[in-house]
Amino acid sequence: MDPSILRNVARPEDRRVRRKTIRDVFAGKNFYCLEWADCRADGSSCIVRVDTLPLRDTQGEIIMGICACNDISEQKRNEELLIRAAQEWRVPFDAMVDSVSIIDTICRIKRSNKTTTQMFGLTFGDLIHRSYYEIFHGTRSPIKNCPFQTMLTSRTSESGEFYLDNLKGWASITVDPILDAHFGIVGAVHIVRDITERKQLQKQLLQSEKMFTLGQLISGVAHELNNPMTGILGFSQLLMTSQDLPRQAQQYLSKINREAERTRGILQNLLTFARQRKPEKRMVRLNEIVNRTLELRAYEMNVSTIEVVRKFDPKIPPLLADGHQLQQVFLNIIINAEQAVLPSHDGGRLTTALHLSQHNIRARRPHYCCE
């Protein structure tokens, strides 16, 4: 081996490494793909790949070492550029809020971003080379209407919304094909977006629309019933003024009049509750609002054998508030109390209490006790 391989070595540690390599070669060792910093004939620096091995004579004695050097400076620069590009690509890839994965044509995950591991509670090792349907859908085979399988046939972007058991929520899945130079599918970009919150908002919006429609229906029905009820009240009061009716008939008319008055009160309550209005503050009495709200649930609680106990403090002063909004709040509380009573009791008691704070005269929020 030509000792000149030490000539262009600037750093002492590199010179020591090369001397040791020479000694090891003459001791019978082979070395492949060593990388050394060196200099060209024009003095410019370079990186060389070195393969060394001992050369033996016919008796097996080492007589010299052979060293093959190859300038790989350009290759190393290209590798560094690729590494830098991969690192720059990885940063935005991991910063995406959606789960993004690269999947090959036989359904295996080849690469995933950080969001995927966080979304499904897995590591990169858990994901790589596993089938996408096993990771995302928790199944042993592709699901029905799977966007990935559809994409393999259509060769275009496919998407759909699915409930993912592994995610415990809804997800929007989009799959875009990756094509080679001959427009053949070599894989796909698989994007999973968590839309559980959006689904819940849509459900709430749909429920609000149903409640709005129901309110209009209740308002219309209440108006229609209010007219004949007015007639019943009017004629029953006229008949009650007649002096020639038997006593028993008078009692029947009195009962009809009382029930008609109660029915009209319920209808007025429904109209007040269902009527669409702008928020408006005025002086209201909490006792009256809560009492009207209880009347709205009187039939349901009677059927469920729930006894209603009212404990209203008569000294509660009027408040400046929106009575309609307060009634909606109280109605929700009362319904929650009913639902708490029914599963554990055959009937029960709903105690509604309104009282003043001991610290000031401001009315406190009603307190409901379920017994």
C-alpha positions in Angstrom: 0.0 0.0 0.0 1.4 3.4 -1.1 2.1 5.5 2.1 1.2 8.6 0.0 -2.4 8.1 1.2 -1.2 9.9 4.4 0.3 12.8 2.4 -2.9 15.0 2.0 -4.3 14.4 5.5 -4.6 17.6 7.4 -6.1 16.5 10.7 -3.9 14.4 13.1 -6.9 12.2 14.1 -7.5 11.3 10.4 -3.8 10.4 10.0 -4.0 8.1 13.0 -7.1 6.4 11.6 -5.4 5.7 8.2 -2.2 4.4 9.9 -4.3 2.0 11.9 -6.1 0.9 8.7 -2.8 0.2 7.0 -1.7 -1.9 9.9 -5.0 -3.8 10.0 -4.7 -4.5 6.2 -1.2 -6.0 6.7 -2.6 -8.0 9.6 -5.0 -9.6 7.1 -8.2 -7.5 7.4 -10.4 -6.3 4.6 -12.2 -2.9 4.6 -15.1 -1.8 2.3 -16.8 1.5 1.9 -14.6 3.5 4.2 -15.2 7.3 3.7 -12.2 9.6 4.0 -11.8 13.3 3.6 -9.0 14.0 1.1 -7.6 16.5 -1.4 -7.6 16.4 -5.2 -4.5 17.1 -7.3 -5.6 20.7 -7.7 -5.8 21.1 -3.9 -9.6 21.1 -3.7 -11.1 19.0 -0.9 -13.2 15.9 -1.6 -14.7 12.8 0.0 -13.5 9.4 -1.2 -14.9 5.9 -0.7 -12.1 3.5 0.0 -12.0 -0.3 -0.3 -8.8 -2.0 1.0 -7.6 -5.6 1.1 -4.3 -7.4 1.5 -2.5 -9.1 -1.5 -0.8 -12.4 -0.7 1.8 -14.4 -2.5 1.6 -18.1 -3.4 2.7 -19.0 0.1 -0.1 -16.9 1.6 2.2 -14.2 2.9 0.9 -10.6 2.7 3.2 -8.7 0.3 1.2 -5.5 -0.1 -2.2 -3.8 0.3 -4.5 -2.8 -2.5 -6.5 0.4 -2.0 -9.3 1.4 -4.4 -10.5 5.0 -4.0 -13.6 6.6 -5.6 -14.5 10.3 -5.4 -18.0 10.4 -4.0 -18.2 14.2 -3.2 -21.1 14.8 -5.6 -23.0 11.8 -4.3 -22.6 13.0 -0.7 -23.8 16.5 -1.7 -26.9 15.0 -3.3 -27.5 12.8 -0.3 -27.3 15.9 2.0 -29.8 17.8 -0.3 -32.2 14.9 -0.1 -31.9 14.7 3.7 -32.5 18.4 4.0 -35.4 18.3 1.6 -36.9 15.4 3.6 -36.5 17.3 6.8 -38.1 20.4 5.3 -41.0 18.3 4.0 -41.4 16.5 7.3 -42.0 19.7 9.3 -45.2 20.8 7.4 -46.2 17.1 7.1 -46.2 16.7 10.8 -47.8 20.2 11.4 -51.0 19.2 9.5 -54.0 19.0 11.8 -55.4 16.1 9.8 -54.2 12.6 9.8 -52.2 12.1 6.5 -50.8 8.7 5.5 -49.1 7.3 2.3 -50.6 3.9 1.4 -49.3 1.4 -1.2 -51.5 -0.5 -3.6 -51.8 -3.5 -1.3 -53.3 -1.4 1.5 -50.2 -1.1 3.7 -49.3 2.2 5.4 -45.9 3.3 4.3 -45.7 6.7 6.0 -47.8 8.7 8.4 -47.6 12.1 10.0 -47.5 12.9 13.8 -51.2 13.7 13.9 -52.1 10.1 13.0 -50.2 8.8 16.0 -51.9 11.3 18.3 -55.3 10.8 16.8 -55.3 7.0 17.2 -52.9 6.7 20.2 -50.3 4.7 18.4 -46.6 5.0 17.6 -45.0 5.1 14.1 -43.9 1.5 14.6 -47.5 0.5 15.2 -48.6 2.1 12.0 -45.9 1.3 9.4 -46.6 -1.8 7.2 -50.1 -2.3 8.8 -53.2 -2.3 6.7 -55.1 1.0 6.7 -58.5 -0.6 7.4 -57.0 -2.3 10.5 -55.7 0.9 11.9 -58.4 3.4 10.9 -61.6 1.2 10.9 -60.6 -1.6 13.2 -61.6 -4.3 10.7 -59.9 -7.2 9.0 -61.0 -6.2 5.6 -62.0 -3.0 3.7 -65.3 -1.6 4.8 -68.3 -1.1 2.5 -68.0 2.0 0.2 -64.3 2.3 1.2 -62.9 5.4 -0.6 -59.5 3.7 -1.1 -61.0 0.7 -2.8 -63.2 2.9 -4.9 -60.2 5.0 -5.9 -58.4 2.0 -7.2 -61.2 1.6 -9.7 -62.1 5.2 -10.5 -58.4 6.4 -10.5 -59.6 9.7 -9.1 -60.0 11.3 -5.7 -62.7 9.7 -3.5 -64.1 10.7 -0.1 -66.8 9.8 2.4 -67.9 10.2 6.0 -67.6 7.3 8.4 -68.0 6.5 12.1 -64.6 5.1 13.2 -64.7 2.8 16.2 -61.0 3.3 16.8 -61.5 7.1 16.9 -64.8 6.8 18.8 -66.2 9.5 16.6 -67.0 10.6 13.0 -64.3 11.2 10.4 -64.2 12.6 6.8 -61.8 10.4 4.7 -60.3 11.6 1.5 -58.1 9.4 -0.7 -56.1 10.8 -3.7 -54.2 8.5 -6.1 -50.4 8.7 -6.5 -49.5 8.1 -10.1 -46.1 7.1 -11.8 -44.7 8.5 -15.0 -47.0 6.1 -17.0 -50.1 7.2 -15.0 -50.2 3.9 -13.1 -51.4 3.9 -9.5 -48.5 3.3 -7.1 -50.2 4.4 -3.9 -52.5 6.9 -2.4 -52.6 9.9 0.0 -55.0 9.0 2.8 -56.4 11.9 4.8 -58.6 11.5 7.9 -60.3 14.6 9.4 -62.1 14.4 12.8 -65.6 15.8 12.2 -67.2 14.6 15.4 -67.7 18.1 16.7 -69.2 19.2 13.4 -71.6 16.3 13.4 -72.7 17.2 16.9 -73.3 20.8 15.8 -75.3 19.6 12.8 -77.4 17.4 15.1 -78.0 20.3 17.5 -79.0 22.5 14.5 -81.4 19.8 13.3 -82.9 19.5 16.7 -83.3 23.3 16.9 -85.0 23.3 13.5 -87.3 20.5 14.8 -88.1 22.5 17.9 -88.8 25.6 15.8 -91.2 23.6 13.6 -92.8 22.1 16.7 -93.2 25.5 18.2 -95.0 26.7 15.1 -97.3 23.6 15.1 -98.1 24.1 18.8 -98.9 27.7 18.2 -101.2 26.9 15.4 -103.0 24.1 17.3 -103.3 26.3 20.4 -104.9 29.1 18.3 -107.3 26.7 16.7 -108.4 25.3 20.1 -108.6 28.7 21.7 -111.6 29.7 19.6 -113.9 26.8 20.5 -112.7 27.0 24.1 -113.8 30.7 24.2 -117.3 29.6 23.0 -117.5 26.8 25.6 -116.6 29.3 28.4 -119.0 31.9 27.1 -122.0 29.7 26.8 -121.4 27.8 30.0 -121.3 31.2 31.9 -124.6 32.2 30.2 -126.2 28.9 31.2 -125.0 29.3 34.7 -126.9 32.6 35.0 -130.2 30.8 34.3 -132.4 30.5 37.4 -134.6 27.6 36.1 -131.9 25.0 35.8 -131.9 22.1 38.2 -129.2 22.2 40.9 -127.4 19.1 39.5 -127.2 20.8 36.1 -125.8 23.9 37.7 -123.1 21.8 39.3 -122.2 20.1 36.0 -122.0 23.5 34.3 -119.8 24.8 37.0 -117.4 21.9 36.5 -117.4 22.4 32.7 -116.6 26.1 33.3 -113.7 25.3 35.6 -112.2 22.8 33.3 -112.6 25.1 30.3 -110.9 27.9 32.3 -108.0 25.5 33.1 -107.8 24.4 29.5 -107.7 28.0 28.3 -104.9 28.7 30.8 -102.9 25.8 29.4 -103.4 27.0 25.8 -102.3 30.5 26.7 -99.3 29.1 28.4 -98.4 27.1 25.2 -98.9 30.2 23.1 -96.6 32.2 25.3 -93.9 29.5 25.3 -94.1 28.8 21.5 -94.4 32.4 20.3 -91.2 33.6 18.6 -90.1 37.0 20.1 -87.0 39.1 20.5 -85.3 39.2 23.9 -87.1 41.7 26.0 -86.5 42.7 29.6 -89.4 43.7 31.8 -90.5 43.3 35.4 -91.5 39.7 36.0 -92.4 37.5 39.0 -90.4 34.3 39.3 -93.2 32.6 41.2 -95.6 33.1 38.3 -93.1 32.0 35.7 -92.1 28.8 37.6 -95.8 28.0 38.2 -96.7 28.4 34.6 -93.7 26.2 33.6 -94.9 23.5 36.0 -98.3 23.6 34.4 -96.7 22.8 31.1 -95.5 19.5 32.5 -98.5 18.8 34.7 -99.9 16.1 32.5 -96.6 14.2 32.1 -95.9 14.3 35.8 -99.4 13.2 36.6 -99.0 10.2 34.2 -95.7 9.3 35.8 -97.2 9.7 39.3 -94.8 12.4 40.3 -96.1 14.6 43.1 -95.2 18.3 42.7 -94.5 20.3 45.9 -94.3 24.1 45.6 -92.4 26.1 48.1 -92.5 29.7 46.8 -91.5 32.6 49.0 -94.2 35.3 48.5 -91.7 38.1 49.5 -89.6 37.6 46.3 -89.8 41.0 44.5 -90.3 41.4 40.8 -87.1 41.1 38.7 -86.0 42.9 35.5 -85.5 39.9 33.1 -86.7 38.2 30.0 -89.6 36.0 31.3 -89.7 33.8 28.1 -86.0 32.9 28.4 -86.4 32.2 32.1 -89.3 29.9 31.4 -87.1 27.9 28.9 -84.4 27.5 31.5 -86.8 26.4 34.2 -88.5 24.0 31.8 -85.1 22.3 31.1 -84.4 22.0 34.9 -87.9 20.5 35.5 -87.5 17.9 32.7 -84.0 17.0 34.0 -85.5 16.5 37.5 -88.3 14.3 36.0 -85.7 12.1 34.2 -83.7 11.8 37.4 -86.8 10.6 39.4 -88.2 8.1 36.9 -85.4 5.5 36.5 -85.0 4.9 40.3 -88.6 5.4 41.5 -92.1 4.4 40.7 -93.2 7.9 40.8 -91.7 10.3 43.2 -91.8 13.9 44.5 -90.5 17.0 42.8 -90.0 19.8 45.3 -89.7 23.3 43.7 -88.4 26.0 46.1 -87.9 29.7 45.4 -86.4 31.9 48.2 -84.4 35.0 48.8 -80.7 34.9 49.5 -79.7 35.6 53.1 -77.0 38.1 51.9 -79.2 40.3 49.8 -82.6 40.6 48.3 -81.6 39.3 44.9 -83.7 36.1 44.0 -81.6 33.0 43.8 -81.8 30.4 41.1 -84.7 28.0 41.9 -83.5 24.9 43.8 -85.1 21.5 42.8 -85.1 18.5 45.0 -86.0 15.0 43.8 -87.2 12.7 46.5 
